[in-house]
Amino acid sequence: MVADIPLFKGLAKEQLDEVVNSIADQTFDRGQTVLSEGEAAEGFFVLVQGKVKIFKLSTEGKEQILHFVGPGESFGEVPMFSGGRFPANAETIEKSRIFFFPRAAFLDLIGADPTLAMNMLAELSKRLRQMTRLVEELSLKEVPSRLAAYILYLSSENESDDVGLDITKGQLASLLGTIPETLSRILGKMSAQEVISVQGRKLKILDRTILEDLAAGGKFVI
């Protein structure tokens, strides 16, 4: 299982054995907190099975989802390196199995094998691109454009015009920086204008040209 995690790709068996020996294998039920903002970063996590949301809470209790973590992906690495504190919260949205890697043991492994350091840099670069896109979407685009961009992203991942949401509409609204009522209204309008069709959590792209124009910042009347 460890050898299949992208972070550990290319490691020799001896290094993989050391990684395995440092792991704390944890299981979480749906809705459990994995880490909290401000908590000391004593290590980092890799999701093996399930799904985890990374999010911030405002002083008023409003939730802003930053991104979702899927199997094989890591989280909590950045503050782990500096010995700082976690800058956000992590919570399971379905039953999950998670590997925890203690900071001291992992830093020893990185010092012994540069392959692991390069893999970690690749993962952190990917995360930086995700965060840059999120800042751009939330600050420069209206909600319909953010939604269009997300639908196109799912379509490219599935290589199909048929896409399925593996998160609730409430979670999607939080990810897009809006509220469920606004999201439902936009989905209804897109469906009425035959840009997409909506059946529960299943969406189908009907007019990709309009969706691409909207994702690029085109106007859409709600």
VOROBA-214720 format. One line per field, with one value per residue (C-alpha): residue in one letter; x, y, z. Coordinates in steps of 0.1 Angstrom, whole numbers. Each point is the difference from the previous one (the first is absolute). Example, Ala and Ser with C-alpha at 12.3 -4.5 7.8 and 13.67 -1.06 7.14 Angstrom:
BEGIN
r = [a; s]
east = [123; 14]
north = [-45; 34]
up = [78; -7]
This chain:
BEGIN
r = [m; v; a; d; i; p; l; f; k; g; l; a; k; e; q; l; d; e; v; v; n; s; i; a; d; q; t; f; d; r; g; q; t; v; l; s; e; g; e; a; a; e; g; f; f; v; l; v; q; g; k; v; k; i; f; k; l; s; t; e; g; k; e; q; i; l; h; f; v; g; p; g; e; s; f; g; e; v; p; m; f; s; g; g; r; f; p; a; n; a; e; t; i; e; k; s; r; i; f; f; f; p; r; a; a; f; l; d; l; i; g; a; d; p; t; l; a; m; n; m; l; a; e; l; s; k; r; l; r; q; m; t; r; l; v; e; e; l; s; l; k; e; v; p; s; r; l; a; a; y; i; l; y; l; s; s; e; n; e; s; d; d; v; g; l; d; i; t; k; g; q; l; a; s; l; l; g; t; i; p; e; t; l; s; r; i; l; g; k; m; s; a; q; e; v; i; s; v; q; g; r; k; l; k; i; l; d; r; t; i; l; e; d; l; a; a; g; g; k; f; v; i]
east = [0; 28; 18; -32; 0; 14; 21; 20; 4; 35; 11; 21; -15; 23; -13; -36; 5; 12; -30; -23; 16; -6; -37; -29; -30; -32; -37; -26; -38; -18; 0; 30; 27; 34; 18; -9; 12; 26; 10; 37; 12; 17; -2; -21; -26; -7; -35; -2; -38; -29; -2; 11; -9; 25; -17; 2; -26; -7; -6; -37; 3; -3; 18; 22; 11; 35; 2; -8; 26; -5; 18; 37; 2; 18; -8; 15; 35; 9; -2; 16; 32; 2; -12; -28; -38; -27; -15; -34; -23; -4; -31; -11; -31; -2; 16; 37; 33; 29; 37; 17; 38; 18; 21; 34; -1; -10; 27; 26; -13; 2; 35; 9; -17; -3; -27; -24; 9; -7; -33; -10; 9; -22; -29; 5; 2; -33; -16; 14; -16; -33; 1; 9; -29; -23; 11; -6; -34; -12; 14; -4; -30; -37; -16; -14; 35; 14; -26; 6; 37; -6; -23; 25; 27; -21; -6; 37; 7; -27; 8; -38; -29; -17; 13; -10; 3; 17; -8; -33; -13; 6; 36; 3; -15; 26; 28; -13; -4; -37; -32; -21; -30; 21; 16; -34; -13; 30; -2; -37; 6; 28; -23; -29; 23; 12; 36; 0; -25; -3; -13; 8; 38; 4; 7; 3; 16; -23; 17; 37; 6; -22; 15; 35; -9; -15; 30; 22; -20; -29; -33; -29; -33; -13]
north = [0; 24; -7; 10; 34; 26; 16; -32; -8; -12; -9; -31; -28; 9; 35; -12; -23; 30; 20; -28; -4; 37; 0; 4; -17; 18; -5; 28; -1; 26; 35; -5; 27; -11; 32; 35; 34; 12; -35; -7; -19; -30; -18; -3; -23; -21; -10; -37; -4; 24; 37; 30; 37; 27; 32; 33; 14; 37; 17; -2; -38; 2; -29; 5; -33; 3; -33; -37; -28; -33; -34; 2; 37; 16; 29; 20; -1; 37; 8; -34; 11; 33; -15; 25; -4; -12; 30; -17; -28; -35; -21; -33; 1; -38; -28; 2; -17; 23; -5; 24; 6; 15; 30; -11; -34; 15; 27; -28; -19; 32; 5; -35; -1; 31; -19; 5; 37; 4; -18; 23; 31; -13; -4; 34; 16; -16; 13; 35; 0; -11; 28; 26; -11; 2; 36; 10; -16; 15; 35; 6; -21; 0; -31; -12; 2; -20; -27; -2; -4; -27; -20; 2; -12; -30; -7; 1; -24; -24; 6; 2; 25; -21; 10; -11; 20; -20; 28; 15; 32; 17; -10; 11; 33; 5; -9; 26; 26; 3; -13; -31; 21; 21; -32; -16; 31; 0; -37; 4; 29; -19; -29; 22; 15; -35; 6; -30; -26; -8; -32; -1; -2; -8; 28; -2; 28; 9; 31; 0; 32; 21; -18; 8; 36; 3; -16; 26; 28; 4; 14; -22; 14; -18]
up = [0; 8; -32; -19; 16; -25; 28; 4; -37; -9; 35; 4; 21; 29; 1; -3; 30; 20; -11; 10; 34; 8; -9; 24; -18; 10; -8; 1; -2; -22; 15; 23; 4; -12; 9; 12; -9; 24; 11; 2; -32; 14; -34; -31; -14; -32; -8; -9; -3; 2; -4; 21; -3; 9; 12; 19; 23; 4; 34; -8; -6; -38; -17; -31; -15; -14; -17; 3; 5; -18; 5; -5; 8; 29; 22; 29; -14; -1; 37; 7; -16; 19; 33; -1; 4; -24; -18; -7; 11; -14; 4; -16; -22; -2; 20; -6; 6; 5; 5; 24; -4; 30; -8; 14; -17; -33; 0; 7; -31; -22; 11; -10; -34; -24; -20; 29; 1; -37; 2; 29; -20; -29; 24; 15; -34; -10; 32; -7; -35; 16; 25; -27; -20; 30; 8; -36; -2; 33; -6; -37; -12; 7; 14; -34; -14; 29; -4; -38; 6; 26; -23; -28; 24; 10; -37; -8; 29; -12; -37; -6; -2; 27; 35; 34; 32; 28; 25; 12; -16; 34; -1; -37; 10; 27; -24; -25; 27; -1; 17; -10; -10; -25; -14; -5; -18; -24; -7; -7; -24; -18; -3; -13; -26; -10; 9; 22; 12; 37; 15; 37; 2; -36; -25; -38; -21; -28; -14; 7; -19; 22; 31; -11; -7; 34; 17; -17; 17; -24; 14; 11; 11; 31]
